[in-house]
Amino acid sequence: MARPLHYSPQISRFLVSVLYHEAKHRKIPMTKLTDDLLAQALQGTAGWTTATTLRLAEAPQKEVLSKAA
């Protein structure tokens, strides 16, 4: 079996339940709710800054690779 390319952390069963019920209440998918909550909580942090910097540094490389294909 192939290994995933990205780390996928485990979320506690209770928080999955909270996300499920909150997403149902808001009538949106759990994945969208989770993404929105994490973005709100992490925007402006050191981790956000680092990830943004790395993403911008990699963007030209990906652009060059996609044009070559």
Backbone as a chain_set.jsonl record, in Angstrom:
{"seq": "MARPLHYSPQISRFLVSVLYHEAKHRKIPMTKLTDDLLAQALQGTAGWTTATTLRLAEAPQKEVLSKAA", "coords": {"N": [[0.84, -1.175, 0.0], [0.571, 2.213, -0.837], [2.226, 4.982, 0.689], [0.788, 7.885, 2.221], [1.191, 11.23, 0.896], [1.13, 13.435, 2.499], [1.066, 14.384, 5.957], [-1.489, 13.218, 8.031], [-3.143, 14.096, 10.688], [-4.591, 12.48, 13.564], [-7.844, 13.038, 14.772], [-9.539, 13.574, 17.784], [-12.164, 11.374, 18.802], [-14.352, 12.568, 20.078], [-14.146, 15.272, 19.201], [-14.563, 14.9, 16.476], [-17.212, 14.158, 16.546], [-18.327, 16.549, 17.536], [-17.698, 18.258, 15.395], [-19.188, 17.014, 13.377], [-21.878, 17.38, 14.287], [-21.999, 20.179, 14.443], [-21.478, 20.929, 11.788], [-23.687, 19.785, 10.572], [-25.683, 21.31, 11.778], [-25.032, 23.83, 10.698], [-25.418, 23.245, 8.086], [-23.405, 22.553, 6.224], [-20.596, 20.865, 4.649], [-18.56, 18.691, 6.706], [-15.808, 18.806, 6.192], [-15.453, 21.359, 5.064], [-16.248, 22.976, 7.211], [-14.277, 22.256, 9.115], [-11.94, 23.079, 7.767], [-12.436, 25.858, 7.553], [-12.582, 26.597, 10.302], [-9.99, 25.922, 11.216], [-8.422, 27.598, 9.593], [-9.275, 30.14, 10.47], [-8.421, 30.028, 13.147], [-5.653, 29.742, 12.912], [-4.608, 31.666, 11.197], [-2.244, 34.217, 10.782], [-0.446, 33.264, 12.631], [2.828, 31.989, 13.623], [3.279, 29.547, 12.332], [1.515, 29.756, 10.165], [2.696, 31.868, 8.77], [5.198, 30.746, 8.097], [4.383, 28.534, 6.479], [3.106, 29.907, 4.409], [5.249, 31.355, 3.332], [6.886, 29.236, 2.424], [5.163, 28.103, 0.552], [4.926, 30.158, -1.347], [7.568, 30.257, -2.194], [7.802, 27.811, -3.482], [6.001, 27.991, -5.562], [6.867, 29.164, -8.143], [8.506, 27.045, -9.063], [6.697, 24.905, -9.363], [5.101, 25.966, -11.333], [6.866, 26.095, -13.5], [7.422, 23.357, -13.833], [4.85, 22.386, -14.506], [4.423, 23.615, -16.955], [6.334, 22.406, -18.49], [5.424, 19.866, -18.86]], "CA": [[0.0, 0.0, 0.0], [1.362, 3.442, -0.938], [2.145, 5.886, 1.835], [0.26, 9.201, 1.839], [2.209, 12.251, 0.685], [1.041, 14.431, 3.551], [0.707, 13.906, 7.292], [-2.898, 13.378, 8.38], [-3.25, 13.86, 12.133], [-5.824, 11.916, 14.087], [-8.668, 13.955, 15.562], [-10.231, 12.778, 18.801], [-13.517, 10.947, 18.452], [-15.29, 13.576, 20.573], [-14.125, 16.434, 18.313], [-15.218, 14.508, 15.225], [-18.635, 14.235, 16.837], [-18.664, 17.977, 17.604], [-17.653, 18.765, 14.02], [-20.331, 16.44, 12.66], [-23.12, 18.033, 14.701], [-21.936, 21.597, 14.08], [-21.619, 21.007, 10.332], [-25.088, 19.48, 10.292], [-26.423, 22.505, 12.21], [-24.747, 24.91, 9.736], [-25.761, 22.725, 6.756], [-22.218, 22.565, 5.365], [-19.802, 19.647, 4.854], [-17.603, 18.694, 7.826], [-14.484, 19.214, 5.724], [-15.457, 22.817, 4.923], [-16.269, 23.525, 8.568], [-12.958, 22.037, 9.705], [-10.998, 23.955, 7.069], [-12.73, 27.239, 7.954], [-12.212, 26.779, 11.71], [-8.533, 25.895, 11.337], [-7.889, 28.812, 8.966], [-9.55, 31.248, 11.399], [-7.612, 29.881, 14.359], [-4.215, 29.746, 12.659], [-4.172, 32.808, 10.39], [-1.434, 35.187, 11.505], [0.495, 32.605, 13.542], [4.155, 31.699, 13.064], [3.127, 28.433, 11.411], [0.866, 30.285, 8.968], [3.708, 32.659, 8.07], [6.172, 29.818, 7.527], [3.759, 27.778, 5.393], [2.885, 30.841, 3.304], [6.558, 31.631, 2.742], [7.29, 28.038, 1.688], [4.26, 27.95, -0.596], [5.315, 31.158, -2.344], [8.883, 29.883, -2.725], [7.63, 26.646, -4.346], [5.076, 28.287, -6.663], [7.51, 29.253, -9.459], [8.991, 25.722, -9.457], [5.553, 24.123, -9.824], [4.679, 26.573, -12.587], [7.835, 25.665, -14.527], [7.215, 21.922, -14.049], [3.581, 22.135, -15.196], [4.569, 24.065, -18.34], [7.221, 21.462, -19.19], [4.688, 18.604, -19.097]], "C": [[0.892, 1.248, 0.0], [1.155, 4.314, 0.293], [1.578, 7.231, 1.377], [1.392, 10.221, 1.719], [2.237, 13.282, 1.802], [0.638, 13.775, 4.871], [-0.769, 14.183, 7.557], [-3.074, 13.065, 9.855], [-4.602, 13.258, 12.517], [-6.539, 12.978, 14.915], [-9.443, 13.098, 16.55], [-11.676, 12.508, 18.382], [-14.551, 11.979, 18.903], [-15.329, 14.783, 19.641], [-14.733, 16.123, 16.954], [-16.73, 14.586, 15.405], [-19.105, 15.696, 16.884], [-18.712, 18.572, 16.198], [-18.858, 18.282, 13.22], [-21.618, 17.203, 12.99], [-23.138, 19.521, 14.326], [-22.103, 21.779, 12.573], [-23.072, 20.747, 9.917], [-25.956, 20.696, 10.636], [-26.26, 23.646, 11.202], [-25.097, 24.534, 8.299], [-24.616, 22.906, 5.757], [-21.452, 21.267, 5.601], [-18.816, 19.794, 6.022], [-16.231, 19.187, 7.388], [-14.395, 20.728, 5.568], [-15.434, 23.474, 6.295], [-14.889, 23.419, 9.209], [-11.926, 22.969, 9.087], [-11.19, 25.414, 7.496], [-12.28, 27.519, 9.39], [-10.698, 26.83, 11.895], [-7.907, 27.153, 10.731], [-8.09, 30.021, 9.881], [-8.616, 31.204, 12.601], [-6.12, 30.09, 14.102], [-3.709, 30.948, 11.866], [-3.424, 33.816, 11.26], [-0.431, 34.574, 12.469], [1.838, 32.392, 12.847], [4.073, 30.561, 12.047], [2.498, 28.869, 10.091], [1.883, 31.038, 8.111], [4.726, 31.747, 7.386], [5.594, 29.068, 6.334], [3.514, 28.662, 4.175], [4.185, 31.14, 2.578], [7.026, 30.448, 1.899], [6.443, 27.846, 0.432], [4.631, 28.918, -1.711], [6.654, 30.808, -2.987], [8.768, 28.716, -3.703], [6.787, 26.943, -5.576], [5.77, 28.409, -8.012], [8.02, 27.897, -9.96], [7.854, 24.879, -10.016], [5.066, 24.649, -11.17], [5.566, 26.116, -13.735], [7.618, 24.194, -14.846], [5.924, 21.652, -14.814], [3.653, 22.583, -16.652], [5.414, 23.09, -19.156], [6.477, 20.181, -19.564], [3.835, 18.64, -20.336]], "O": [[1.859, 1.32, 0.758], [0.064, 4.376, 0.86], [1.858, 7.669, 0.261], [2.428, 10.085, 2.37], [3.26, 13.931, 2.025], [-0.04, 12.748, 4.891], [-1.237, 15.297, 7.319], [-3.147, 11.897, 10.238], [-5.617, 13.505, 11.866], [-5.909, 13.723, 15.665], [-9.943, 12.028, 16.201], [-12.31, 13.314, 17.7], [-15.52, 12.238, 18.189], [-16.409, 15.275, 19.316], [-15.355, 16.992, 16.342], [-17.442, 15.034, 14.506], [-20.155, 16.033, 16.336], [-19.644, 19.297, 15.853], [-19.47, 19.05, 12.477], [-22.353, 17.618, 12.094], [-24.178, 20.053, 13.938], [-22.802, 22.693, 12.135], [-23.606, 21.408, 9.027], [-26.852, 21.063, 9.875], [-27.223, 24.345, 10.888], [-25.079, 25.379, 7.405], [-24.813, 23.341, 4.622], [-21.631, 20.628, 6.637], [-18.308, 20.883, 6.286], [-15.562, 19.906, 8.131], [-13.371, 21.322, 5.904], [-14.683, 24.425, 6.517], [-14.393, 24.389, 9.782], [-11.128, 23.578, 9.8], [-10.218, 26.118, 7.769], [-11.67, 28.552, 9.663], [-10.182, 27.669, 12.634], [-6.966, 27.711, 11.296], [-7.179, 30.832, 10.05], [-8.085, 32.233, 13.02], [-5.401, 30.564, 14.981], [-2.509, 31.222, 11.86], [-3.897, 34.215, 12.324], [0.361, 35.3, 13.071], [1.965, 32.591, 11.639], [4.733, 30.613, 11.009], [2.9, 28.406, 9.024], [1.931, 30.872, 6.892], [5.071, 31.961, 6.223], [6.239, 28.974, 5.29], [3.692, 28.222, 3.039], [4.219, 31.176, 1.348], [7.51, 30.635, 0.782], [6.957, 27.471, -0.622], [4.649, 28.543, -2.884], [6.852, 31.033, -4.181], [9.547, 28.63, -4.653], [6.86, 26.197, -6.553], [5.3, 27.799, -8.972], [7.971, 27.63, -11.161], [8.024, 24.208, -11.034], [4.668, 23.875, -12.04], [5.074, 25.787, -14.814], [7.627, 23.815, -16.017], [5.897, 20.781, -15.684], [3.001, 21.983, -17.506], [5.232, 22.964, -20.367], [6.876, 19.488, -20.501], [3.167, 17.656, -20.654]]}, "num_chains": 1, "name": "protein.A"}
